[in-house]
Amino acid sequence: MHRYRFVFYRPLQLLPVLVGISIITFVLVHSIPGDPARILLGTRATPEALANIRAQFGLDEPIWVQYFDFVKNLFHGEMGRSILYKVDVIGLILGRLEPTLVLVFGSVILSLIITIPLATLAAGHRGGAIDHAVRMISTGGLGMPAFWLGIMLIILFSVKLGLFPVSGYGQSVADKLHHMVLPCLTIALSLSAVLTRSLRASLLAEMESDAAMAARARGLPEHIVFRRHVLPNSLIPTLNLLAVNIGWLISGTVVVESVFAIPGMGQLLIRAIFTRDYMVVQGVAMLFALASVLTNFLADILTVVLDPRVTL
């Protein structure tokens, strides 16, 4: 059980990270040019109306006072009130959470479905035509921006072939999944390009490891050696790489949701930035940061579970 002691003290180490992220996010958000009150009321607003809006949302206070009010609200389970939507930020975020979660989890599942077969084929045909083809595909995937790839998929599968909707989220469960295929595929293709190269290298290393050689010496067939020894050990560094890329994955949802007009947190964040809705930007940014930190924490736990040699 001593291998799992980090589960108790690691959250305490992550707390300063979240505090630092909250400070940086707060300063950056308030550094955006523009007055939220003037954007909300328009250029013809009276000074009295502007002053009332600023006082209502605490925008007339010094920035350090606004930050401590934000932290105080967090300890009370609140994130303030949206300037634009006039509702609590937490309720607003929860209403947009489902599409983003579906997009993130769907992208991860699709990326693994793409990565594992491609990396296995490349490692099994090292130096051959298949290996070179997979490496070329993964290298090309690294250079394709998410917004461009999403537009290309829309043109091919939606406009020309008519297989998937162009935009939106849908109503029923089946309709929602149908709408999310192309957005998930857009992120998965970019993410799998990174994971495939990592998994291929890990597979090649594990194929020549002592454990694999000992299994072959015991007379085990190659497919058994691969399934029991090579693949499980090779997945550990790839899962860690996936956890590290969660931040990039979340940022990719912001772009993809805008391309496909998905009413998720990414689209909410973009609109909040343009309207200087400080409370919403801070709330979404903190939730994204918390998701990244927790994902890396879970990846550490999974690494210890899969590999008895690891001690954190």
C-alpha positions in Angstrom: 0.0 0.0 0.0 3.0 2.3 0.4 3.0 2.7 -3.4 -0.3 4.6 -3.1 0.7 7.0 -0.4 0.9 9.8 -3.0 -2.9 9.7 -3.4 -3.2 11.4 0.0 -0.5 14.1 -0.3 -0.5 14.8 -4.1 -3.8 16.8 -3.9 -2.1 19.1 -1.4 0.7 19.6 -4.0 -1.8 20.4 -6.7 -3.5 23.1 -4.6 -0.8 25.7 -5.2 -1.0 25.0 -8.9 -4.7 25.8 -8.9 -4.0 29.0 -6.9 -1.4 30.1 -9.4 -3.7 29.4 -12.3 -6.5 31.4 -10.7 -4.2 34.4 -10.2 -2.8 34.3 -13.8 -6.3 33.8 -15.3 -7.7 36.6 -13.2 -4.9 39.1 -14.2 -5.1 38.1 -17.9 -8.8 38.4 -18.1 -8.8 41.8 -16.5 -6.0 42.9 -18.9 -8.3 42.4 -21.9 -9.0 45.9 -23.4 -12.6 47.1 -23.1 -15.2 47.9 -20.5 -17.8 45.2 -19.8 -20.4 47.7 -18.7 -20.0 49.8 -21.9 -20.1 46.6 -24.1 -23.3 45.5 -22.3 -25.1 48.9 -22.5 -23.7 50.2 -25.8 -21.9 53.4 -26.7 -24.9 55.6 -25.9 -25.1 54.6 -22.3 -25.3 57.3 -19.6 -22.5 57.6 -17.0 -25.1 56.8 -14.3 -26.1 53.6 -16.0 -22.4 52.6 -16.5 -21.7 53.3 -12.8 -24.7 51.2 -11.7 -23.5 48.2 -13.8 -20.0 48.5 -12.5 -21.2 48.7 -8.9 -23.6 45.8 -9.3 -20.9 43.5 -10.5 -18.0 44.9 -8.4 -16.1 46.3 -11.4 -15.5 49.6 -9.6 -13.4 47.9 -6.9 -9.6 47.6 -7.0 -8.4 44.4 -8.9 -7.1 42.8 -5.7 -10.4 43.3 -4.0 -12.2 41.7 -7.0 -9.8 38.7 -6.9 -10.4 38.1 -3.2 -14.2 38.3 -3.8 -13.7 35.7 -6.6 -11.8 33.4 -4.2 -14.4 33.9 -1.5 -17.1 33.0 -3.9 -15.2 29.8 -4.8 -15.0 28.7 -1.2 -18.8 29.2 -1.0 -19.3 27.1 -4.1 -20.1 30.1 -6.3 -18.4 31.8 -9.3 -20.4 35.0 -9.4 -23.0 36.2 -11.8 -22.7 36.5 -15.5 -22.7 40.1 -16.8 -24.2 39.1 -20.2 -26.6 36.3 -19.3 -27.6 37.7 -15.8 -27.5 34.2 -14.3 -25.2 32.4 -11.9 -22.0 31.3 -13.6 -22.1 27.7 -12.2 -25.6 27.1 -13.6 -24.6 28.6 -16.9 -21.5 26.3 -17.1 -23.4 23.2 -16.1 -25.9 23.9 -18.9 -23.1 23.8 -21.4 -21.1 21.0 -19.8 -22.6 18.0 -21.5 -21.6 18.8 -25.2 -18.0 19.5 -24.1 -17.8 16.2 -22.0 -19.1 14.2 -25.0 -16.6 15.9 -27.3 -13.6 15.3 -24.9 -14.4 11.6 -24.1 -15.5 10.8 -27.7 -12.2 12.3 -29.0 -10.1 10.3 -26.5 -11.9 7.0 -27.4 -11.6 7.6 -31.1 -8.0 8.6 -30.8 -7.2 5.3 -29.0 -9.2 3.3 -31.6 -7.1 5.0 -34.3 -3.7 4.9 -32.4 -3.5 1.3 -31.2 -4.1 -0.5 -34.6 -1.8 2.0 -36.5 1.0 1.8 -34.0 0.7 -2.0 -33.9 0.9 -2.3 -37.6 3.9 0.1 -37.8 5.8 -1.8 -35.1 5.0 -5.2 -36.6 6.3 -4.1 -40.0 9.3 -2.1 -38.8 11.2 -0.5 -41.7 8.6 -1.7 -44.2 6.1 0.1 -46.4 3.3 0.0 -43.8 5.7 1.4 -41.2 6.7 4.3 -43.5 3.1 4.9 -44.4 1.9 5.1 -40.8 4.8 7.4 -39.9 4.0 9.7 -42.9 0.3 9.8 -41.9 1.2 10.7 -38.3 3.7 13.3 -39.3 1.1 14.9 -41.6 -1.4 14.9 -38.9 0.8 16.9 -36.7 0.8 19.8 -39.2 -3.0 20.0 -39.7 -4.7 22.7 -37.7 -8.0 21.6 -36.0 -10.1 24.4 -37.6 -8.8 23.5 -41.1 -9.3 19.8 -40.6 -12.8 20.3 -39.3 -13.7 22.4 -42.3 -12.3 19.7 -44.6 -14.3 17.0 -42.9 -17.5 19.1 -43.2 -17.0 19.6 -46.9 -16.3 15.9 -47.5 -18.7 14.1 -45.2 -21.5 16.7 -44.7 -21.6 18.8 -47.9 -20.6 16.2 -50.5 -21.6 12.9 -49.0 -24.3 14.1 -46.7 -23.5 11.5 -44.0 -23.3 13.8 -41.0 -24.8 17.1 -39.9 -22.8 20.3 -40.6 -23.3 21.8 -37.2 -25.3 21.8 -33.9 -25.8 19.2 -31.1 -29.1 17.5 -31.7 -31.9 16.5 -29.4 -32.1 12.7 -28.8 -29.2 10.6 -27.6 -28.7 9.1 -31.1 -29.0 12.5 -32.7 -26.4 14.0 -30.4 -24.0 11.1 -31.1 -24.6 11.6 -34.8 -23.8 15.3 -34.6 -20.6 14.7 -32.6 -18.9 12.2 -34.9 -17.2 14.8 -37.1 -16.1 17.1 -34.2 -14.7 14.1 -32.2 -13.0 12.8 -35.3 -11.4 16.3 -35.9 -9.7 16.2 -32.5 -9.0 12.5 -32.6 -7.1 12.7 -35.9 -4.8 15.4 -34.5 -4.3 13.7 -31.1 -3.7 10.2 -32.6 -0.9 11.6 -34.7 1.0 12.3 -31.5 0.0 9.1 -29.7 0.8 6.8 -32.6 4.5 7.9 -32.7 4.8 7.4 -29.0 3.1 4.0 -28.9 5.1 2.8 -31.9 8.4 3.6 -30.2 7.2 2.0 -26.9 6.1 -1.2 -28.7 9.4 -1.5 -30.5 11.3 -1.2 -27.2 9.0 -3.7 -25.4 9.4 -6.2 -28.2 13.1 -6.4 -27.3 12.7 -6.3 -23.6 13.8 -9.0 -21.2 10.2 -9.9 -20.3 9.2 -10.5 -23.9 12.4 -12.5 -24.6 11.7 -14.7 -21.5 8.1 -15.3 -22.6 9.3 -16.3 -26.1 11.9 -18.6 -24.4 9.0 -20.3 -22.5 7.4 -21.2 -25.9 4.6 -18.7 -25.8 3.2 -17.8 -29.2 4.0 -14.3 -30.5 0.4 -13.0 -30.3 0.3 -14.1 -26.6 3.6 -12.4 -25.9 2.3 -9.2 -27.5 -1.1 -9.3 -25.7 0.3 -10.1 -22.2 3.6 -8.4 -22.1 4.3 -6.0 -25.0 1.1 -4.0 -25.3 0.2 -3.5 -21.6 3.7 -2.2 -20.8 3.8 0.0 -24.0 0.5 1.7 -23.1 1.8 3.2 -19.9 4.0 6.0 -21.5 1.2 6.6 -24.1 -1.4 7.1 -21.4 0.9 9.5 -19.6 1.4 11.4 -22.9 -2.4 11.5 -23.3 -2.8 13.0 -19.9 -0.1 15.6 -20.6 -2.0 16.5 -23.8 -5.4 17.0 -22.0 -4.7 20.7 -21.8 -4.2 20.8 -25.6 -7.3 18.6 -26.0 -9.4 21.0 -24.0 -8.1 24.0 -25.9 -8.9 22.1 -29.1 -12.5 21.8 -28.0 -12.8 25.6 -28.0 -11.8 25.8 -31.7 -13.8 22.8 -32.8 -17.0 23.9 -31.0 -16.7 27.2 -32.8 -16.3 25.4 -36.2 -19.2 23.1 -35.7 -21.4 25.5 -33.7 -21.6 23.2 -30.7 -23.3 24.9 -27.7 -20.6 23.8 -25.2 -18.2 25.5 -22.9 -15.7 26.4 -25.6 -18.3 28.4 -27.5 -19.4 29.9 -24.2 -15.8 30.9 -23.4 -15.3 32.6 -26.8 -18.4 34.7 -26.5 -17.6 35.6 -22.9 -14.1 36.9 -24.0 -15.6 39.0 -26.8 -18.2 40.5 -24.4 -15.7 40.9 -21.5 -17.9 38.7 -19.3 -15.2 38.3 -16.7 -17.0 36.0 -14.3 -17.8 33.5 -17.1 -14.2 33.5 -18.5 -12.8 33.0 -15.0 -15.2 30.2 -14.2 -14.6 28.3 -17.5 -10.8 28.8 -17.3 -10.8 27.4 -13.7 -12.9 24.4 -14.6 -10.6 23.7 -17.6 -7.5 24.0 -15.3 -9.1 21.7 -12.7 -9.9 19.1 -15.4 -6.3 19.1 -16.6 -4.9 18.8 -13.0 -7.3 16.0 -12.1 -6.6 14.1 -15.4 -2.8 14.1 -14.7 -3.5 12.9 -11.1 -5.6 10.0 -12.4 -2.9 9.2 -15.0 -0.4 8.9 -12.1 -2.8 6.5 -10.3 -3.3 4.4 -13.4 0.5 4.3 -14.0 1.1 2.9 -10.5 -1.7 0.3 -11.0 -0.4 -0.9 -14.3 3.3 -1.0 -13.5 4.3 -2.4 -10.1 7.8 -1.0 -10.6 6.6 2.6 -10.4 6.6 4.5 -7.1 5.5 8.1 -6.9 
